[in-house]
Amino acid sequence: MSLPEIATRADWRAARAALLAKEKAATRARDALNAERRGLPMVEIDKEYVFEGGCGKATLLDLFEGRDQLVVYHFMFAPEWDAGCRSCSAFLDQLGHLAHLRARGTSFAAVSRAPYPKILPFKARMGWTLPWYSSFVSDFNADFEVTRAHEGELVERPGLSCFLREGERVFHTYSTYERGLDGLGSTTSLLDLTALGRQEPWEKPEGRATALGAPAGSEAVRYHDEYED
């Protein structure tokens, strides 16, 4: 088994300082990349997708639950499977309390191609309470490239898509797949993928920190049971 080299505390501090400089550079590069992501154009969704969830039939607009943004996790669960994907399950297990996303006007939902009656018992087994919908009767999975034809069969792949709404109009702003999901799962990492970002005053482009008309960024963080919503 290969283990790290043993060093004195002074040598460790020197090596740590050198690495810290690179970490700070990576943070600045990530901030710039996130700003560029928020600068992407958006595409209006003009197709009527139908989902099924705990309250019956739903539209894509319904998945927003009245908020301005929506993050959809494309959970791999094909109609013929008896259980959901293990890796996708691990992703949902690591999510924090959704109240922190919702306080920034952002809803989260999982969507799978399996029929809802098959999703429901697996969701109960996992002990999840987050919104989870079936896209079995729509083209949603195919249109967002998470169910694709390969050698005559339909195959699934994990992904995540972000949406923004303006009144009744819904726009697709971003999607990422497979290795693009690495490092995601925290509130801030998910917000970094959205058009409005973390809503911090320092973020670019300017003006999006106050887009929702609420306290911005870290100043708005509360204990999860203190949010009004």
N, C-alpha and C positions, 0 to 999 in steps of 0.2 A: 504494500500500500504506500503510495507516494504522499508524504505529508509536507507541510510548509517547513522551510528552513528555520532552525532555532537561532535566535539572535538576542543581543542585549536590548534592554529597554531603549537606550539611546539610538541604536541602529533601527529599531522598530519605528521610533518617532520620526526619524529621517525618511525612512521608506514610506511611512504613512503620509508625511507632508508632501512628498513627491506625487503620490497617488491622489491626494486631495486636490492638487492643482489640476490634474486630469479630470477628476470628478466634477469640479466646478466648471471646467470647460465644456464637459458633456451636458451639464445642466443648462448652461447658456445656449448651447446648440439645440437642446430639446425645446427650450422656450421659443427659439427662433422657428423651429420646425412646427411647433404648435400654432404659432402666429400665422405661418404660411398655410397650415391646414384650415384655420378659420377664414382664410382668404379665398378658399375654394368657392367656385360658383355653386349654386344649388339648382336642383331639377324639380319642377312641380310634378306631383303624383296625380295623374289624371285617370288612373284605373281604379275601379271600385273593388277593393279587396274585401273578402268576407272571412272573418275569424270566428272561432267558437271558444268561449271561456266560461268562467264560473257564473256569469250572468246571461249566458246564451250567446246569440249572434252579436258580432261587433264589427265595426269598421276600423280602418287604420286611425281615423280621427278619434274614435272612442278610446284607443289605447293610450292617448295622451292624458286621459283623465282630467281634462281641462287645463293642463299645464302647457307651456310654450314649447318644450322640447321633449323628445322621446328617444331613448336608447333601447334598441331591440337586440337581444342576444339570440342568434340563430342556433338553437339547441338541436343537436343531431339526435333525431328520434324518428326513424322511418316507420311507416304504417305497419310493416310486417314484424317489427322488433317487439320483443316482450318487455324491454326496459330501455331507458335512455342511455346515451353515451356516457361512459365512465369519466372521460376527460371533461366533457361538458358539465357533468355533475360536480366535479371538483372545482370547476370555475364558479358555479353558482354557490357552492359551499363557502367560498372565500369572500363573497360579497359582504360589505358592511351594512349597516342599517340604512334602508332606503330613504329614511326621513331626511338625511343630509343632502341627497340628490334632489328630493322633492322640494326642499327649502330653497333651492336654486331654480325652481320652475322646470325641473326635469324629471320625467317619469321613466321607469325601467320596466321592461316586460321580456319574457322569454317566449319564443315562437318556435313551434316544431310542426313537422308535416304529419305526425301521427294524429289519429282522431282523438278528440278530447276525452272520450270515455276510457281510452288507454293511457292518456297522460295523467288523469286524475289520481288513480291508485298509486302510480309511481311518485307523484308529487307528495302524496300523503306519506308514503314510505320514507321519503327523504326529509320530511318535516319542514318543507318550504311553504312560506305564505306569500311569496312574491307573485305578481300576476304572470300567468302562463297561458298562452293561447295556442289553439290548433289552426294551422293554415291548410288543412287537408282539402278543402273544397275550393281553393284559390290558386293562382299562379304565383303567389308571393315568393315562395322559396326559389322557384325557377327564375323569376325576374331579378331577384337579388343574388343569384348565382351561388346558392348554397345547396341546391339539388340540381345535379347535372347528369346528362347522359354520358356513359362511358362504356364502350364495348357492348352496347345493346342493353345496358342496365342503368337504373337511376342510382347515383351515389350521393352521399351526403358529405358536407364539409362544414366545420364550424366557422362562424363569422359574427360580426357585430355591425349594425347599421344605425346611423343617427338621422333624426328627422327634426324639422322645425316647422311650426305652424304660424300662419298669419291669419287670424280669424278662422274661417272654414277651409282655407287653403293649406295643403300639406306639401312640404318640400323635403327631398332627400338631400342631405348635406355631406355624408361620408359613409364609407364602408371599409372594413378590413377583414382579413381572413387568416386562418391557420396561424402561422408564426407571428402575424400582426397582432395576435391576442396576447402574446407573451408580455408579462408585466402589468396587465390590466386587471381590474377587480376592485381597486380602491375608488372612493368617491372622486378624488382629484384626477386619477388616471382616466376615468370615464368622462368627466367633464372636459378634459383636455381634447377629447375627440369631437366635441360638439361645436356648433357654430358660435355659441355664446361663451364657451370656455368656462373657466372658474369664476368669471365675473369679478376679477380683481382689478383695481384701478390701474395697475402697472401693465396689464396685458394689452397687446396690440391685436387688431386695429382698435383705436380708441372709440369710446362710446358704448361698447357692449356691456360694460360693467353695470350700467344703470338701465339696461334695456328692459328689465322686468319691473322696474320701479320699486325695487326692494333693496334693503341693505346689501352691500356687495361683499363678495369674497369672505375672507377669514373673519371679518367683523360680524358676519351674520351667523357664524357657527354657534350652535347651542347644544345642550344635552338633547339627545334625540326625543325625550319626552317633553321638551319645552317648546317645540315648534307648534305653532297654531294649527298647521296642516299636518 
